[in-house]
Amino acid sequence: MRNALDQLEEAMRKDDVNTMPYILKAVEAYATIEEISNVGRKVFGTWKEPVIV
């Protein structure tokens, strides 16, 4: 499973790669939604809504 998540991370770092096949590979390797999401957060970070006062 770790290998599938590593491949997903590598694919997410490239601009011209469709990540869906890599997500499916991770799911087939029994990765959880949280594990897949953590890879996305690691690569893209999280968005925080700006506070406007």
LINRALIN-V399876 format. One record per residue. N is the residue number from 1. NEAR is the number of other C-alpha atoms within 12 Angstrom. Layout:
n=<N/N>
near=<NEAR/NEAR>
This chain:
n=<1/2/3/4/5/6/7/8/9/10/11/12/13/14/15/16/17/18/19/20/21/22/23/24/25/26/27/28/29/30/31/32/33/34/35/36/37/38/39/40/41/42/43/44/45/46/47/48/49/50/51/52/53>
near=<20/19/17/26/34/24/25/34/29/22/23/28/20/14/11/9/16/16/24/16/17/27/32/21/23/28/22/18/20/18/24/20/17/15/23/32/22/20/30/25/16/19/20/15/13/12/8/6/6/6/5/4/3>
